[in-house]
Amino acid sequence: MFDNNNKTRHSMALAALLALSGLSGAAWADAYEEAAKKWIAEEFNPSTLTPEQQLEELKWFIKAAEPFRGMNISVVSETITTHEYESKVLAKAFSEITGIKLKHDLLQEGDVVEKLQTQMQSDKNIYDGWVNDSDLIGTHARYGKAVAISDMIEGEGKDFTSPTLDLEDFIGTSFTTGPDGKLYQLPDQQFANLYWFRADWFERPELKAKFKEIYGYELGVPVNWSAYEDIAEFFSVHVKEIDGQRVYGHMDYGKKDPSLGWRFTDAWFSMAGGGDKGLPNGLPVDEWGIRVDGCRPVGSSVARGGDTNGPAAVFATQKYVDWMRQYAPPEAQGMTFSEAGPVPAQGAIAQQIFWYTAFTADMTKPGLPVVNEDGTPKWRMAPSPKGPYWEEGMKLGYQDAGSWTFLKSTPEKQRLAAWLYAQFVTSKTVSLKKTLVGLTPIRESDINSQAMTDAAPKLGGLVEFYRSPARVQWTPTGTNVPDYPRLAQLWWQFIAEAASGDKTPQQALDGLAAAQDTMLGRLERSGVLGECGPKLNEPRDPQYWFDQPGAPKPKLANEKPKGETIAYDELLKSWEQSRN
């Protein structure tokens, strides 16, 4: 075990090295402090800390890093703007300030998960620290391969945990807490899937008048799916052209590809009203349709008490298929997530129900058709509309929370050095600047800062959303999912059958539910997940479950109530009143 004796030995070796190099320990310490001052002055601003407070925080890192100086540490994350900033800028700063040689690799999300699985299965160290989605919280809490951060803070990492970490300031720790109440992951970046729309078009008097004439209510931010569908039809069928350009009332993607699975596992069913009430995830049935008894998954098919193939899920899938075929550009059917993402910025899309705030930075670049000459956006983001099965108290959408995770198979000394880096890139010294670069906030103090207030007019509602009381309804995949990598792989294959028209939504989801139950059964038989592992319910007549309270809910007689909208300014006022 790495302990104070190791520290002593390292200090003796370092002293010898310094003697040979002609530099005193004080000189080295001064060099690290000078590096910290340089970075504070040139890069780490704005910050919620004063420069003096920043220096004090970084001096702690300089001291804590002493036992690890000269070590080579490697960490990995997916490739998004926030992590690119960490890899290119913050890793260099950390190395210069601490003397730890830090390498931060960037991979596609699927590759990160694949390598993580490999290390978990082989117990051979690949990376010393991982930023992976908190969607894996159910996996990490059950498999016993991840170090609980709350245990590390109290145990071997006690001397290497910053006194200014301030876990209470993080907005996503409820997402990274296991069924046992332990914190397994530290949030590093967060973004939500929200509703996106062309605010400039929605304010045109002639379009507002035409919409009201056809549909009998005001054109505005849709509160329910009925209104979203009406608006999609309005722009695609009745408007068709704006300023000489063909326009569409909806955007999506439908190619058979792993990203098609995220399109659904990222809370699409709960947006329609699938699953049960409860935050951050429905209990006992979550938005994947998986039911738990205590912490044990017991089934995902309706016959076992789940909701993966229930009426709300079938409705959500049917709408996905219908809207893409009827109201999206024809090429959307053959697109992946990454191909479809930039399309709204090209200026021909009126609204998108499933849009990630991670695209904010790319959607605000000067010169785009959706950006005004003064740099303000022509578009806005707003809360997602609710489907007919949705009830107050349910989650409404998805929030990605890429989070630091450490595995037991990583040697302790390397793990603790990586833990220092994880704290550094989430520290108050650097987090506000990182938030402004990547627009993926993790700290309450950053969200409420003056710098974010100043940036808000050019961010299309991002700041207002993260300051709103509605924010808590957007959450990642929760603890009901016992093995995210294995179960997530099933979704895109079955959803593709509905997207292509090869099967009806009901047939596709029946297949998905059965496949999930089969996987849960395999995990149950393996016995590797302990007391929170699956224990499948016996199948029974679905009517039994429909007669019980909560999910699965029986099919509604009317799945399209009257459309309802709200003016964007009124929406913002309601948020402000809720905060006061």
N, C-alpha and C positions, 0 to 999 in steps of 0.2 A: 504493500500500500504506500501511496505517496504521502509522506509525513514531514514533520519538522526536521528529522534527521537528514532527509533528502535535501531540504532547504539549506541546511548547514553545509552539507557536502558541496552543493551547487555554489554557495557563497564562497567557500574556500577555493573552488576551481576558478570562479570568476575573479577572485582577488589575485590569483596567480596569473591569469590571463591579462588582467589590467597592469600588473607589475611589468610583464613582458612588453606590453604595448606602450608603456610609459605614461598611461593615463590613470589618474586616481579614481576611486569609486565616486567621489564627489563630482569629478569632472564628467563622468558618464551620466550621473544623475542630472547634472546641469544641462547636459546635451539633450536628454529626454524632455526636460522641462522647457528648454528653448524650442524644441520641436512642437510641444503642446501650445506654446504661446503663438508660434507661427501659424499653426492650423486654426487656432481661435481667431486670429486676426484676419486670415485670408480666406477661410472656408466656412467655419462653424458659426455663421450668422445669417439670418436672425436666430436667436435662441430664447427660450423662456428664462434662461439664467443670465445673470450679468457676466461679463468677461471674468471678473474675479471669482464668481461661483463656478464658472466653467473650468478655470484653472485648478481650483480646489478639487473638483470632481476628477479631472485628469491626473492630478498628483496622486490620487488614490490608486488609479490604474497603473501609474508608473511604479508605485511601491508594491502593489499586489503582483505585478508581472515579474518581479525579481527572480523567483525560482524557475521561470520558464524562458528566460532570455536566451536567444540563440536557437530555440526550438523551431522546427518547421511544422506548422499546423495547417491543415486543409479542411475547408468547409464547402458546402454546396447548397445551391438554391435553384429555383426555376428562373427563366429569363424573362423578367419584366423590368420596367424602368427603375423601380426602387432598388432591386437587387443589382442592376447594372451600376447604379451609383455606389452601392456598397462595395462591389467588386473592384471598380476602377478607382474610387476615391477613398472610401472609408477603410478598406483593407490596407491601403498604403499608409494612411494616417495612423492607423493602429500599430502597424509595424514600426513606424518612425518614433512613435510616442512610447511604446512599450519594449521594443527590442525583440518581440516575438515575430518570427517570419510567417506572416499570414497569407495564405493563398485561398481566394474565394472563387470557386468554379461556378459557372452558369450552364445549366442544362435545360432541355425541354422538360415540362412537368412530368410527363410519362416516364422519362429516363430517370428522373430523381426518385420516383416511386419504385421503379424496377431495381435500382441500385440499393435503395433502402431495404427492399425485400431480401435482396441477396445477402446483405450484411446481417439482417435479422435471422435468416435461415442458416447461414454458414458460421456465424459468430466470428467472422474474420473482418478486421477493421478496414473499411474503405475510406470513410471520411470521419473526422473528429467531431463534426457538428453538422446538423442538417436543418435547413429550413424546409419543412413540408407542411402541407395544409393541415389545419386542425380537424379536417374531415377524418383524419386517422385517429382521433382521440379514443374511439371505441376499440381500435386495434391496439394502440399503445397501452391502454389501461388494462387490457386482458392478457396480452401475450407475455408480459414480464420481461420484455427485451429492452424497454426504455427505462431510463432513470427518471423517477419522479423528481421534478425540479424542487418541489417543496421539501422532499427528503434531502436532496443535495444541499439546499440552502441551510438546513439545520445540521447536516453531517459534514461530509468531507469538503463541501464547498463553502463552509461557514466563513473561513478567513478570506475567501475569494469572491464574496458576494458584496457588491457595492452598497454602502450605507445610503446612497441616494437612488437606489433602484426604484423604489416607490411603486410597488405592485398595484396599489390602490388607484394609481393614475392611469393604468392600462385599461382600455375599454373592452378588451376581448378575453379576459381571463375566465369568464364563465364558459367560453367555448372550449377552453383547453384544460378543463377540470374533469377528472374521471368520475365514475359512479361512486368511487371510494372517497371523494372529496379532495383528492390530491391534485396539485397542479403538475401536469406532465409536460406542457409546452409553454414557451414564452412568445406571445405575439410579436411579430416583426413588421408586418404590413397587413392592411385590411382594405378590402373594397367590396362594394355591394352590387347586386344586379337590380337596377331601378327602371322606371319608365322614362323614356327619352322622347322629346317632341320638338317640332319646329315652332317655337313660340311666336316667331314673326308671322308665320302663315296663320296660326290660330287667332291672331289679332286683326287679320284683314277683314274689314267690314263686309265686303261682298261675300267672303267665304262664311263668315259668321251668320249672315242673313240666309244664305242658301242652305246651310246645315240646319238651322232652326226651322226653315220651311219644310224640309224633307223629314226631319226626325222629331220635331216638336219640342226640343230643348236646346240649351246653349252649347256651342262648341267650346270645350274646355278640357282640363285635365280629367281623364276618365277615372271615376271612383270604382266602377265595376267593369267586368269583362263585357257586359252588354254594350256599354258605351264605347269601349275599345273597338269592338267589332263594328259598331256603327261608323266610327271615325275611319276605320280601315276601309270600309266599303265606300264611304264618302269620297276620300281622296283617290282611291284606285278606280272607282266606277263612275262617279259623278263629276269629279273635278278633272282628273286625268292629266291636265297640263297646267303648269304655273310658269309664267314668263317664258313660254315657248318650250318648256322642258317636260317630258313625260314624268309623272310623279306616281308614287305608290304609298299606300296607307299602312304598310307593314313591312318589316324585314326580319328574316330568319335564315336558317341553314338546314339542309336535310341530307347531306352526303353520308353514306355509311362510313363512319370514322369514329375513333374513340371520343372525339369532342362532342359527338351526338349524345353520348351518355351523360356528360356534364350538363348538357342542355336540360336534362330531366332530373338528374340527382341533385342539381343545384336548386331544389325547392319548387320545381314547376308544379308538382301535385299539391303542395301546401298553398300555393298561390290560388289554386282553384278551390281549395278547401278540403283537400285530402288530409288524413291523419287526425290527431286529437288536439285539443287545446294544451297549452303549456309552453313556456319559454325557458331555455332557448330552443327546445324541441318538444314536439307533442309527446305526451305520455298517456296511456301506455303505447299508443301507436304513433310512430314518427312520420315524417314527410316522405320517407322511402316506402312507407306502408308496412314496416316491420313492427310487430307487437313484442313487448317485453313483459315478463312477469318478474317483478323486482328488477334485477339487472340481467336476467336470462332472456335472450331472444327466443320466441316460441312459434314464430311463423310470419310469413308475409302474404300468403294467399288468403282470400276472404274465408275459405273453408277452415283455416287455422286461426282465424281472428285477426288477420292482417288486412291491409288495404291497398296493396300494390295493384290488384286487378279489380278494385271496387269502383262503384259508379263515379266518384269524384275523379279518380285517376283516369278512367275511360273518357270522361268528359274533357279533361285537360288534354289528353292525347288527341282526341277528335278535333278540338279547336286548333291545336298546333298544326295538324294536317290540313284542315280546311283553310285556315288563314294563310298558310304558306302558298297553297295552290291558287287561292282566289285573289289575294291582295298584295303579295310580295313580287318583286321582279322575277321573271321566269328562271333566271340563272341561279336563284337562291336554292332551289332544290338540289343542285349539284355542288353546293359550297360546303366547306368546313367552317368551324368557328373562326379560325384565323383569317380565312378568305372573306367571310361575311363581315367581320368586325369593322373594317375601314369604310364600308359602303355608305352608311349614313352621312359620313363627312363629305361625300361627293355631291350632296345637295339634292338628291331626288327622293328622299324618304321623309314622310310626314311624322312618323312615330315608330317607336319600337318598344314593345312591352317587356322585353328581356334584354337589357343593355347593361354592361358592366362599367362601373365608374373608373375602372382601370384604363378605359379609353379616353378619359377626360383630357389628359395631357396632349394626346394626338388629335383630339377634337377641337383644340383651342389654338392651333398653330396659325400664325398670320398668313393671309392669302387664301385660306380655304373658302369654298363657297358658303360654308356655314358660320363664318366669322366676319363680323363687321370691320370696317376700316380702322376703328378705334381699338380693336382687339377684343371687344366684348362679343360673346357668342350670340348667334341668332336662335340658338336652341336652349332648352332647359331640361333638367332632370327633376323627377318628382317621384313620390311613392308609387309602387306598382298597384294597379287596380286589382280588386278582389273578385274571385270567382263566386258562383252562386252557393257553393257548399261551405264557404269561409264563414267563420263565426268569431266574434270578439274574443280575444284571449289566445288566438292561434298565431303562429309565426306567419309572416306574409311574404318573405323573400329570403334570398340567400346572401350571405356575407362570407367572402373568402378571408381566411385568417392564416396567412403563411406564418408558421411559428417554429421557433428554435426547439429542436429535439435532440437528445443525447442518448446514445445506446450504451448498455452495460458492456458490450463487446469492445468498446473503445478503451484503451489503457487510461487509467484514471488521470495521470498527469496531462496527457493530451486532451482529455475531456475537459479538465478544469481550465486549461489554457483557452480552449474553444469557448468555454462558458464566459471567460473574460471578454472575448470578442463579441459574443452575443449581447452582453450587457452594454458594451461600448456602442454598438450600432443602434441600440434602443435607448441610450442614455439621453437625458435632457440636454446635455451639451450639444448633441448632433441631431436629435429627433425632429425638431421643428424644421431645420433646413432640409433634412431628408424627406419630410412630409411635403414640403413645397416643391421638391424636385419630382417625386414620384406620385404625389397626391393619394397616398394610402395611409391615412392617419391611424395611430395606435394609442396616443395619449390624450386624455381629456385636457390637460394643460395646453397642448399644442392646438387642439381644436378651438379652444376659447381664447387664443392669443390675438393680439392686435394685428400681427402679421397675417393671420388667416382672415381677419375682418377686411384687411386691405386687399387681399387677393380675391375675396369672394366675388366681386362683380365680373371677373373674367372666368369664373369656374362653373357657371351655369347651374348653381343650386347645390353644389357639393358641400360647401361649408354649412349652408342652411340645413341640409339633410343631417349631417353629423352632429349639429347642435340641437336637432329636434328630438322631442320625446318619442317620436315614431321609430327612431333608430334601433331600439331594442327588438323590434319585430323582424329584423334581418339577421339571420344566424346561419352558421355553417351546419354541415352534417353533424349529427350528435352521437351520443354514446350507444344508441340502439344498434348501430351497425358494427358488428363484431370483427369484421375483417374487410376493411374498405377496399384494398387492392383487388381481392378476389371477387367480391360482390359487384364492385363498380364495373368490372370487365363485362359483366353479363348485360348491362343496360343497353349499350349502343347496338349490340347485335340484334336484340329484340325490337328496340324502338325503330331501327332501320326497316324492319318488316312493315311497320305501319307507315313510316315516312314514304316508302316506295309504293305503297298501295298493294303489296303482295298479300298482306293480311289486314283485317279490320283492327282498329285499336283494341277491341275486347280480346280478339285472338292473340294479338301480340303481347298484351299484358298478362293474359292467362299463361302464356309460355314463360314470360319473365318471372312471374310469381312462383311458378312450379320450379324453375331453375334456381331461384333464390332459396326456396325451401330445400331443394336437393343439396345446395351448398351448405346451408345451415345444418342439415342432417349429417353431412360429412364432418363438419367441425364438431358436432356433438359426439360422433363416434370416435373422433381422434382424442377427445378428452384433454386437448392441450390448453384450453382456455379457462380451466378451473371453474370456480363456483359461479362465474358470470358468463360461462359458455352457453351455447344454445341448448335448449331442451324442447323439441318440437311438440306442439299440441297435436292431438289426433284430429284428422279431418272430420268435419261434421257439416250438416246442412247449413249453407250460408245464411238462411233465414234466421237461424239461432243467433248469429252475430249481428244481423241487421236489427234484431229486436232488442239488443243490448244498448245501453247509452253510449254515446261517442262513436268513434270509428270502429268498423266501417259503417258509413251512413247509407241508407237505402236511396235509390234513384229518386230525384226530385221530379214532381209532375211538371214543373216549369223551370227549365234550366236557363231561360233568358228573360229575367225580369226587366223592367223598363230601365233604359240607360240613364246613368246619373253622372254628372260632371261637376267640377268646381273650378272657379277662376283661380289661376296660379297665385295671384296676389292675395286672395282670400285664404288660400292654403298656407302661405307664409305667415299671415297674420294669426291663424289658428295655432301654429307652432310657437310663435312669440308669446301668445297668451298662455300657452301651456307651460312655458319656461318661467313665466313671471309669478 
